[in-house]
């Protein structure tokens, strides 16, 4: 009888541990999703960022679109974070950022939509094997 009770208690304990780890795993995924999908009007975007200090213009390129970027303090902070990964002034660096997408009303800016950087989530090193860059030389 004591053995049966002991085995019963151990099996309940093991089942409780399994459910607890699944719950922790679920909470981690939920927290990751919250960082990307907050209902605050911002959009999480992944793409390549480049800033031309001479022209004071910044561009963000995703797989399908190209956006102008508002030149402000957050854009300058992003530019500081990508500097270590740049090999020249026109190196585009992969980043993940949270932005506010704004319809362009300025006729001097050619982009339909411009982005205002709100949060910098990730800055990555450019892929050295990427072959979609055209360099002109004399």
trRosetta pair geometry for C-beta under 8 A, 3 or more apart (Angstrom, degrees):
i j d omega theta_ij theta_ji phi_ij phi_ji
1 4 5.7 -52 -149 32 32 112
1 5 6.6 29 154 -15 64 104
2 5 5.8 -55 -149 38 32 110
2 6 6.2 34 152 -21 66 109
3 6 5.6 -56 -146 38 30 114
3 7 6.2 29 156 -17 66 106
4 7 5.9 -53 -145 38 28 109
4 8 6.2 32 153 -21 62 109
5 8 5.6 -56 -147 37 30 115
5 9 6.3 29 155 -18 65 106
6 9 5.9 -56 -149 36 28 109
6 10 6.4 26 155 -17 63 108
7 10 5.8 -55 -146 38 31 111
7 11 6.3 29 156 -19 65 107
8 11 6.0 -57 -148 36 27 108
8 12 6.6 26 155 -16 63 106
9 12 5.8 -55 -148 37 31 110
9 13 6.3 34 153 -20 64 108
10 13 5.6 -56 -149 37 32 115
10 14 6.4 31 154 -19 66 104
11 14 5.8 -51 -146 35 33 110
11 15 6.5 33 155 -18 64 105
12 15 5.8 -55 -149 37 32 111
12 16 6.4 34 153 -22 65 106
13 16 5.7 -55 -149 34 30 113
13 17 6.6 32 153 -20 63 104
14 17 5.7 -52 -151 32 34 113
14 18 6.7 36 153 -20 65 102
15 18 5.8 -52 -152 32 35 112
15 19 6.7 31 154 -14 65 105
16 19 6.0 -57 -152 38 33 109
16 20 6.4 37 151 -25 65 107
17 20 5.6 -54 -148 33 32 115
17 21 6.7 29 158 -17 66 102
18 21 6.2 -56 -152 34 30 106
18 22 6.7 28 153 -15 63 107
19 22 5.7 -57 -151 38 35 111
19 23 6.3 38 151 -23 67 106
20 23 5.6 -54 -150 34 32 114
20 24 6.6 32 153 -18 65 103
21 24 5.6 -49 -147 35 35 111
21 25 6.4 38 153 -20 65 105
22 25 5.6 -53 -148 37 33 113
22 26 6.3 36 152 -21 65 106
23 26 5.6 -54 -149 35 31 114
23 27 6.5 33 152 -20 64 104
24 27 5.7 -54 -149 34 33 112
24 28 6.7 36 153 -21 65 101
25 28 5.9 -51 -153 30 33 112
25 29 6.8 28 153 -13 64 105
26 29 5.9 -57 -152 39 33 109
26 30 6.2 35 151 -22 66 109
27 30 5.4 -54 -144 37 33 116
27 31 6.3 34 156 -20 66 103
28 31 5.8 -55 -149 35 30 109
28 32 6.6 30 153 -18 64 104
29 32 5.7 -52 -149 35 34 112
29 33 6.3 34 153 -19 65 106
30 33 5.7 -56 -149 37 30 112
30 34 6.5 35 151 -24 64 104
31 34 5.5 -49 -147 30 34 114
31 35 6.8 35 155 -21 63 100
32 35 6.0 -55 -157 30 33 110
32 36 6.9 13 152 -3 64 109
33 36 6.0 -70 -153 46 35 101
33 37 5.4 -22 170 26 76 117
34 37 6.7 -76 -117 59 22 76
34 38 6.2 54 179 -74 64 80
35 38 7.3 -11 -142 -34 16 103
35 121 7.3 120 153 -123 116 124
36 44 4.6 -58 -150 -4 79 162
37 44 7.6 -71 -62 3 50 125
38 42 6.8 20 70 50 102 104
41 100 6.6 24 126 -119 99 95
42 98 4.6 41 152 171 132 103
42 99 6.4 149 -161 69 87 23
42 100 5.8 -64 -108 -72 73 68
42 118 5.4 -90 -120 45 137 151
42 119 7.3 64 167 14 158 107
43 98 7.0 161 78 -154 33 61
43 99 5.7 -32 63 65 85 78
43 100 7.6 128 15 -104 85 25
43 101 5.8 10 17 -18 137 109
44 96 6.7 12 -177 179 95 94
44 97 7.5 178 -147 95 55 31
44 98 5.3 -32 -92 -96 67 75
44 121 7.0 20 -141 -11 106 153
45 60 7.1 72 115 155 137 135
45 62 6.1 -86 -172 -81 109 123
45 96 7.3 -178 92 -149 39 55
45 97 6.0 -18 61 64 84 76
45 98 7.8 138 15 -106 72 26
45 99 5.8 -22 16 18 120 120
45 115 7.4 -81 33 -126 153 149
46 62 7.1 92 81 -124 52 92
46 94 7.2 14 -178 -171 87 92
46 95 7.4 -163 -142 97 55 41
46 96 4.6 -18 -98 -101 85 83
47 60 5.4 93 88 173 129 84
47 61 5.2 -167 172 89 120 41
47 62 3.9 -85 -85 -85 130 56
47 63 7.4 -132 -106 -21 94 54
47 94 7.3 -141 133 -136 18 63
47 95 7.1 -18 68 58 53 73
48 60 7.3 163 81 -155 44 50
48 61 4.8 -14 57 59 94 97
48 92 3.7 46 166 154 120 121
48 93 6.5 141 -152 61 72 24
48 94 5.7 -43 -93 -84 69 53
48 95 7.5 109 -127 16 24 79
48 126 8.0 53 -126 -107 109 102
49 58 7.1 -4 -168 -175 90 103
49 59 7.4 165 -149 87 47 51
49 60 5.3 -12 -100 -104 76 78
49 69 7.4 35 -139 -41 98 158
49 78 6.4 -79 160 150 163 124
49 79 7.9 -131 140 -86 122 61
49 82 6.0 -139 85 -65 115 162
49 92 6.4 152 64 -159 27 77
49 93 5.7 -34 59 62 84 80
49 94 7.9 121 11 -125 80 9
49 95 4.8 -1 -3 16 124 130
49 97 7.7 69 -61 -16 136 136
50 58 7.1 176 92 -151 44 61
50 59 5.5 -6 60 57 88 93
50 61 8.0 11 9 1 101 106
50 90 6.2 30 -162 -159 138 52
50 91 7.0 179 -111 89 105 33
50 92 4.3 -65 -50 -96 110 76
50 93 7.3 133 -77 10 64 72
51 57 7.5 177 -152 93 57 40
51 58 4.3 -18 -105 -103 83 91
51 59 7.8 178 -82 20 42 62
51 69 7.8 -72 -92 65 90 133
51 75 7.1 135 -98 164 133 101
51 79 4.6 -34 21 -106 156 121
51 82 7.9 133 9 63 107 133
52 55 4.4 19 109 38 122 102
52 56 7.4 -62 94 -6 75 15
52 57 5.2 3 52 58 105 84
52 58 7.5 -169 21 -79 64 43
52 89 7.0 76 -120 152 65 109
52 90 7.3 15 -88 -95 94 78
53 56 6.8 22 -164 -78 35 53
53 89 7.4 -94 18 -154 97 120
56 71 5.8 15 173 -104 86 172
57 68 7.2 -65 -163 -142 92 97
57 71 7.4 -89 -106 -54 26 125
58 68 7.2 100 78 -171 64 58
58 69 3.7 -57 100 62 111 116
58 70 7.9 -31 54 59 120 20
58 71 5.9 146 1 -82 112 82
58 75 5.5 -154 2 -168 168 130
58 79 7.4 -107 -105 -69 127 114
59 66 6.3 -10 -172 -173 109 100
59 67 7.1 150 -159 79 59 47
59 68 6.5 -44 -103 -109 64 45
59 69 6.5 -153 -80 -1 13 99
60 66 7.4 157 83 -158 47 52
60 67 4.8 -17 63 62 95 100
60 68 7.9 44 21 137 82 3
60 69 5.2 93 -19 -60 105 114
60 95 8.0 -78 -130 60 103 114
60 97 7.7 -88 -129 42 144 134
60 99 7.8 -170 69 -68 174 161
60 115 5.6 -30 34 36 143 146
61 65 7.5 -165 -147 100 52 45
61 66 4.8 -14 -105 -107 82 80
61 67 7.6 -175 -79 22 37 67
61 92 6.8 -17 34 -157 119 152
62 65 5.2 21 47 51 106 77
62 66 7.8 -155 26 -74 65 37
62 67 7.8 40 -6 -5 96 105
65 113 7.9 6 169 51 140 117
66 111 6.9 -122 110 -113 80 112
67 101 7.6 -91 -129 -125 147 93
67 111 5.7 97 -149 -169 43 149
67 113 5.7 -46 -123 94 104 87
67 114 6.2 136 180 -129 93 33
67 115 4.8 63 137 -15 142 108
68 104 7.1 72 41 -90 126 132
68 109 5.3 -86 11 -169 174 120
68 110 7.5 132 -49 56 127 65
68 111 4.0 -164 -8 16 100 143
68 113 8.0 -178 36 102 80 43
68 114 4.4 -38 78 -114 95 94
68 115 7.3 174 87 20 45 72
69 75 5.5 140 140 -117 116 127
69 114 6.8 163 -96 -170 16 85
69 115 5.2 -30 -110 67 70 93
69 116 7.7 136 -163 -92 64 28
69 117 6.5 25 -163 -32 114 102
70 75 6.3 -159 91 -39 59 135
70 102 7.6 46 -47 30 123 135
70 114 5.9 96 -50 147 80 120
70 115 6.9 -130 2 94 83 43
70 116 4.4 5 24 -101 137 75
70 117 7.3 -149 57 8 90 73
71 75 5.3 -109 -129 75 40 152
71 76 7.6 65 -170 -49 72 86
72 75 5.3 100 46 11 58 102
72 76 7.3 -114 107 -3 32 92
72 116 7.1 21 19 -148 137 89
72 117 7.5 -167 58 47 101 90
73 76 5.7 -57 -149 38 32 110
73 77 6.4 36 151 -22 66 104
74 77 5.4 -49 -147 34 35 115
74 78 6.5 39 151 -19 64 101
74 116 7.5 76 61 170 134 70
74 117 4.2 -162 124 94 116 100
74 118 6.6 -22 -156 -100 168 17
74 120 7.6 -179 -172 -36 91 98
75 78 5.6 -50 -151 35 34 113
75 79 6.4 38 149 -21 64 104
75 117 5.2 140 -74 22 65 130
76 79 5.4 -49 -147 35 35 116
76 80 6.6 41 151 -22 64 100
77 80 5.7 -50 -152 31 33 113
77 81 6.7 30 151 -16 63 105
77 117 8.0 -159 59 112 97 136
77 120 6.8 -136 116 -20 106 140
78 81 5.7 -59 -152 37 34 110
78 82 6.4 21 155 -12 68 108
78 95 6.7 50 -162 -149 113 165
78 97 6.8 -2 -111 -95 137 138
78 117 5.6 -85 -29 -168 140 168
78 120 5.4 176 -97 -91 86 127
78 123 7.7 166 -156 -84 72 121
79 82 6.0 -61 -144 40 32 103
79 83 6.7 56 153 -48 63 93
80 83 5.8 -31 -154 -3 32 121
81 84 7.9 -50 178 18 36 98
81 95 8.0 97 98 -112 119 124
81 120 6.2 124 26 173 163 158
81 123 4.8 -169 141 -39 113 162
82 85 5.6 -68 -169 45 61 109
82 86 6.4 70 138 -42 84 101
82 93 4.0 169 -152 53 116 155
82 95 6.7 -66 -79 -62 118 123
82 123 5.7 -141 -82 -151 70 128
83 86 5.7 -52 -148 15 37 116
85 91 7.1 -152 120 123 76 133
85 93 4.8 103 90 -120 131 126
85 123 7.1 -161 -8 158 141 105
85 124 7.6 90 -113 112 161 34
85 125 5.1 -162 -128 -119 116 59
85 126 6.0 131 164 -6 113 86
86 89 7.0 44 171 -102 136 23
86 91 4.2 163 -141 55 72 126
86 93 6.6 -75 -69 -52 77 119
87 91 5.1 116 34 -69 72 145
88 91 5.5 126 52 -32 62 96
91 126 6.3 -120 178 -17 107 156
92 126 7.0 112 86 -100 58 129
93 123 6.5 13 143 -163 124 92
93 124 7.2 170 174 69 82 57
93 125 7.7 -57 -145 -135 94 24
93 126 5.7 -98 -115 -53 57 97
94 123 7.7 138 92 -160 59 45
94 124 4.4 -25 83 61 108 110
94 125 7.9 3 41 75 102 21
94 126 6.3 142 -4 -97 90 58
94 127 7.8 52 -20 -18 133 84
95 120 7.0 -55 -170 -147 120 89
95 121 8.0 125 172 55 77 73
95 122 6.5 164 -159 90 53 62
95 123 5.2 -12 -109 -105 89 65
95 124 7.1 -170 -82 18 39 76
96 121 4.4 -59 104 75 99 112
96 122 4.0 30 37 44 108 103
97 115 8.0 96 99 157 129 137
97 117 5.5 -50 178 -134 141 94
97 118 7.7 133 168 46 92 61
97 119 6.5 163 -163 86 65 56
97 120 5.6 -29 -110 -110 90 52
97 121 6.2 -175 -97 14 29 87
98 117 7.9 96 75 -161 51 57
98 118 5.0 -62 103 70 92 102
98 119 3.9 21 40 48 114 104
98 121 6.4 90 -24 -35 88 110
99 115 4.2 -14 -176 -167 145 108
99 116 6.1 142 -164 66 81 45
99 117 5.7 -44 -103 -100 88 42
99 118 6.0 162 -110 8 28 90
100 115 7.2 141 68 -159 45 58
100 116 4.5 -15 56 57 98 105
100 118 5.9 84 -21 -40 90 121
101 113 5.3 2 -174 178 99 129
101 114 7.7 154 -156 79 55 34
101 115 5.8 -30 -101 -101 62 73
102 113 6.6 147 74 -162 40 74
102 114 5.3 -26 66 66 96 83
102 115 7.4 164 19 -96 81 22
102 116 6.2 50 -12 -15 121 106
103 112 7.3 -43 -145 159 69 70
103 113 6.0 -50 -105 -105 42 75
104 109 5.4 -126 -155 92 131 118
104 111 5.6 143 -45 90 153 73
104 112 5.9 -172 25 172 115 19
104 113 6.1 -149 -19 -99 92 17
104 114 5.2 97 -81 -17 95 99
106 109 4.5 58 88 13 109 106
109 114 6.4 -5 150 -67 153 128
111 114 5.7 114 87 -74 127 73
117 120 7.0 23 179 -65 119 81
120 123 6.8 0 176 -43 115 100
126 130 6.6 -86 170 20 94 136
127 130 4.2 101 83 -36 104 103
130 133 6.7 73 113 -14 97 101
